[in-house]
Amino acid sequence: MNTTQTLLVHPDEKGLDELVAALERDGCAVDVVSSATAALGEIGNKEFDCLVSEYELHGDDGIALVDAVRALGSDIPAILYTEDNSLASDAFDAGANRFVRRNGADSRVELREELAELSTLSLGKKADITGHEPEADDIVRAVDHAPLGVSLSDPSLSDNPIVYVNKMWQEVTGYDEDEILGRNPRILQGPETDPETVETLSTAIQNEVPITVEIRNYRADGTPWWNELTVAPVRNDDGEIVNYVGFQHDVTNRKRAEALAEERAEKLTEEKAALNRILERVSGLLNEIAQALVEEENKRIVAQRVCDEITAEEGYAASWFATLDSTEENLEIEAKAGFNGPPDHEVSMKQVPAAVTKALETEGIATDQVGDCTTGTLCPAAIGARRLSVVPLTYGGKRYGLLGVYGEGSDALDYREQTLFEAVGKMIASRLNAIETAWILTTDRVVELCIEIRDPTFSLVGVSKALDVPLRYVGMTGGRDGEEFELFVTAQGEVECSTIDDIPDVKSTRIVSQTDNSCTFAMTVNTGEPFTTLADYGVSVVDVDVTPESAQLVLEAPPNQDVRSLVELLGQLYDDVELRSRREYDRREQTQNEFASDVDRRLTERQRGALEAAYINGYFEWPRPTDGGQVAESMGITRQTFHQHLRAAKGKLVEAYMSSHDEVGKPVKPQ
């Protein structure tokens, strides 16, 4: 009967006895260990036909064990035996040969079948060796060339010196036979040899009993190595000790693997503990911040509550919320918590920690340690903190401020926590954007800006120059989910669109409608600038008049909009940008964009498409240049379907217009 030497790695007693019994009934000789470290030690010390491991182990897991076994160069067949079927792919990637899902008696049968298939060990039929017994010279030769270090010492001589070593002993220790014969084996000991192990070894020799120890030895060149040493007395026929035999087995690789496994287990334990500490600290904080963002509708109150919640959580010493002033030379502190005195309301950018500057430059979280800066009211040392992390609060390309967080403990604000605070920063910025957008839509005060762009790289200026006619911007569509943009433009007189095909950013053109006095055409372009950026900043485009030399943009912005930064923003996109006028006034009726937004919410996609197609093709002009059938054909639908959608759209358009006025005809804000 074949016997399969099986190493079973099982973390507890639950189900262990039944499993071992089932394997032994099929002829397996089972050694059981409970940890990856112990398993690596057994594999380095003994030959096995197969490794069977559970996934959940003490301090590690079965996949990591298989990976470590393969890293040591062992090709022992390995089976991962666990109830989690989702781990199969990872197990095979780590080098497992088989995966067996544990689910009761049936799985034990499957495991035994897999073991039988993997095992190649067979005792075979016993042979007759009569007349082939080895001679004394054969035994000496075998010992001399054994793959294990063998030595003999003579206790009848002073200090029990070595009287014989085989070739492997010399190879492992680096000592030649001439150097070592006549010396005591303690010559292999060195500075890191454990005295207690030496004492245990000496006691066993004195008591004339065999012993096996693992001892730190040193080769002839001083290199340390781990020796699994077995020493046993050799007696003559009268029972007297004539020699001590020593077997030296170099287990350095195994000890290194065990140390690696222990280190991994220790690091895993530390990592889990750190994650638990972070989760305990941050989970409650996230809930409190989320509640503050939901409850408050004022930017400064939101900022103050966020700072208060952060500082109230254990592990954080202080917090602040700040924005750059219009000159970008000072940091304005709008909210703070945890400071007994400073910082002042305004801090010069020349005195801020490097993390502030880096966060502004990279638009990512930046951190300073306590020793990175020593002066300034925002430095960690100023409030007795160990770290400062600065989180930029950005949404839709716009920065709403900076959040500073000070960590007290040695583990506060590590790389894991910084990742969480980046997510918190995005959450805060999103809420600030929503607050600002809501305020813009409901405020009665607006700022009208007239800005001139004299740059031919602005696509509309380039088109006007190529056609040599004035243009008026009508609108823009597209830009969703990676789509290109389509700009709609009206020109005076007839135009030849082929003359603008070579303009950068213009991919194609098409005529939408043509009359004797004007032509409306569409341009497919790669970028929606500057209109997309203006929208991100809450700015509405009221009108755009274009000549071959320049474009005049009439914009509406909220009163708190930093006009200088807006002009500088456009200046980064185009050369020669100038603010021509600025005026602030009460907005007593909906803007064109707000009314369009209200209508857009009411219309379905098909109704909106029918309305846009009818308008673009001149269906509402008189006399009509196109009829309903032609418009329907351009949409790829029937004439009846087109008129059905158009009637519904017109009804909703009138409804939106009427609902935007009260009984006396005064416009009201959309809700």
VENBEL-V440451 format. One record per pair of residues at least 12 apart in sequence whose C-alpha atoms are under 7 Angstrom apart, sorted by the first residue. I is the first residue (numbers start at 0). J is the second residue. Records with the same first field share a line. If there is no record, write none. Layout:
# VENBEL-V440451
I: J + J
This chain:
# VENBEL-V440451
1: 26 + 120 + 121 + 122
2: 26 + 27 + 28 + 121
3: 26 + 27 + 28 + 48 + 118 + 120
4: 27 + 28 + 29 + 47 + 48 + 49
5: 27 + 28 + 29 + 30 + 47 + 48 + 49 + 50
6: 29 + 30 + 31 + 47 + 49 + 50 + 51
7: 29 + 30 + 31 + 32 + 50 + 51 + 52
8: 31 + 32 + 33 + 34 + 38 + 51 + 52 + 53
9: 31 + 32 + 33 + 52 + 53
10: 33 + 34 + 55 + 56 + 57
11: 33
18: 107
22: 111
33: 56 + 57
34: 56 + 57
35: 56 + 59 + 64 + 260
36: 257 + 260 + 261
39: 253 + 256 + 257
40: 253 + 257
43: 253
48: 75 + 76 + 118
49: 75 + 76 + 77 + 118
50: 75 + 76 + 77 + 78
51: 77 + 78 + 79 + 80
52: 78 + 79 + 80
53: 79 + 80 + 81
54: 79 + 80 + 81
58: 264 + 268
59: 264
61: 79
62: 90 + 93
65: 93 + 94 + 95
66: 93 + 94
69: 94
76: 96 + 117
77: 95 + 96 + 97
78: 95 + 96 + 97 + 98
79: 95 + 97 + 98 + 99
80: 98 + 99 + 100 + 101
81: 99 + 100 + 101
82: 100 + 101 + 102
83: 100
84: 100
142: 165
143: 165 + 166
144: 165 + 166
145: 167
146: 167
147: 167 + 246 + 247 + 248
148: 165 + 167 + 168 + 246 + 247 + 248
149: 164 + 165 + 168 + 245 + 246 + 247
150: 163 + 164 + 165 + 244 + 245 + 246
151: 163 + 164 + 242 + 243 + 244 + 245
152: 242 + 243 + 244
153: 241 + 242 + 243
154: 241 + 242
158: 183
159: 183
160: 181 + 182 + 183
161: 180 + 181 + 182 + 183 + 184
162: 180 + 181
163: 180
164: 176
172: 218 + 219
173: 218 + 219
174: 219
187: 216 + 217 + 218
188: 216 + 217
189: 216 + 217
191: 215
192: 214 + 215 + 216
196: 214
207: 232
208: 231 + 232
209: 230 + 231 + 232
210: 229 + 230 + 231
211: 228 + 229 + 230
212: 227 + 228 + 229
213: 225 + 226 + 227 + 228
214: 226 + 227
224: 251
225: 249 + 250 + 251
226: 247 + 248 + 249 + 250
227: 247 + 248 + 249 + 250
228: 245 + 246 + 247 + 248
229: 245 + 246 + 247
230: 243 + 244 + 245 + 246
231: 243 + 244 + 245
232: 244
277: 416
280: 312 + 313
284: 308 + 309 + 312
287: 308
288: 305 + 308
291: 304
292: 430
296: 434
298: 431
299: 333
302: 320 + 334
303: 334 + 335
306: 318 + 319 + 335 + 336
307: 336
310: 336 + 337
314: 406 + 407 + 408 + 411
315: 405 + 406 + 407
316: 337 + 384 + 405 + 406 + 407
317: 336 + 337 + 338 + 404 + 405
318: 335 + 336 + 337 + 403 + 404 + 405
319: 332 + 334 + 335 + 336 + 402 + 403 + 404
320: 332 + 333 + 334 + 335 + 400 + 401 + 402 + 403
321: 333 + 334 + 400 + 401 + 402
322: 400 + 401
328: 347 + 348
329: 345 + 346 + 347 + 348
330: 345 + 346 + 347 + 348
331: 344 + 345 + 346
332: 344 + 345
341: 376
342: 376 + 377
350: 375
351: 375 + 377
352: 372 + 377 + 378
354: 366 + 367 + 389
355: 389
358: 389 + 390 + 391
359: 391
362: 391
363: 390 + 391
364: 388 + 389 + 390 + 391 + 421
365: 388 + 389 + 390
366: 386 + 387 + 388 + 389
367: 386 + 387 + 388
368: 385 + 386 + 387
369: 384 + 385 + 386
379: 405
384: 405 + 406 + 407
385: 406 + 407 + 408
386: 405 + 406
387: 403 + 404 + 405 + 406
388: 403 + 404 + 405
389: 401 + 402 + 403 + 404
390: 402 + 403 + 421 + 424
391: 424
392: 424 + 425 + 427 + 428
393: 425 + 428
394: 425 + 428 + 429 + 432
395: 535
396: 535
397: 535 + 536
399: 428
436: 537
439: 557
441: 668
443: 585 + 586 + 587
444: 558 + 583 + 584 + 585 + 586
445: 555 + 556 + 557 + 558 + 583 + 584 + 585 + 586
446: 555 + 556 + 557 + 558 + 581 + 582 + 583 + 584
447: 553 + 554 + 555 + 556 + 581 + 582 + 583
448: 553 + 554 + 555 + 580 + 581 + 582
449: 551 + 552 + 553 + 554 + 578 + 579 + 580 + 581
450: 551 + 552 + 553 + 577 + 578 + 579
451: 549 + 550 + 551 + 552 + 576 + 577 + 578 + 579
452: 549 + 550 + 551 + 575 + 576 + 577
453: 548 + 549 + 550 + 574 + 575 + 576
454: 549 + 573 + 574 + 575
459: 545
460: 545 + 546 + 547 + 548 + 549 + 550
461: 502 + 547
462: 499
463: 545 + 546 + 547
464: 547
465: 498 + 499
466: 494 + 498
467: 547
468: 490 + 491 + 546
469: 490 + 491 + 545 + 546 + 547
470: 488 + 489 + 490 + 544 + 545 + 546
471: 488 + 489 + 490 + 543 + 544 + 545
472: 487 + 488 + 489 + 543 + 544
473: 487 + 488 + 489
474: 486 + 487
475: 487
483: 523 + 524 + 525
484: 523 + 524 + 525 + 526 + 527
485: 521 + 522 + 523 + 524
486: 521 + 522 + 523
487: 520 + 521 + 522
488: 519 + 520 + 521
489: 517 + 518 + 519 + 520
490: 517 + 518 + 519
491: 516 + 517 + 518
492: 515 + 516 + 517 + 518
493: 517 + 518
494: 518
496: 508
504: 524 + 525
505: 522 + 523 + 524
506: 523 + 524
507: 522 + 523
508: 521 + 522 + 523
509: 521 + 522
511: 615 + 616
512: 615 + 616 + 617
537: 556
538: 554 + 555 + 556
539: 554 + 555 + 556 + 592
540: 553 + 554 + 555
541: 553 + 554 + 555
566: 578
587: 666
588: 666 + 667
589: 666 + 668
598: 652 + 655
601: 651
602: 648
605: 644
606: 644 + 645 + 647 + 648
607: 648
609: 641 + 644 + 645
610: 645 + 648
612: 630
613: 630
616: 630
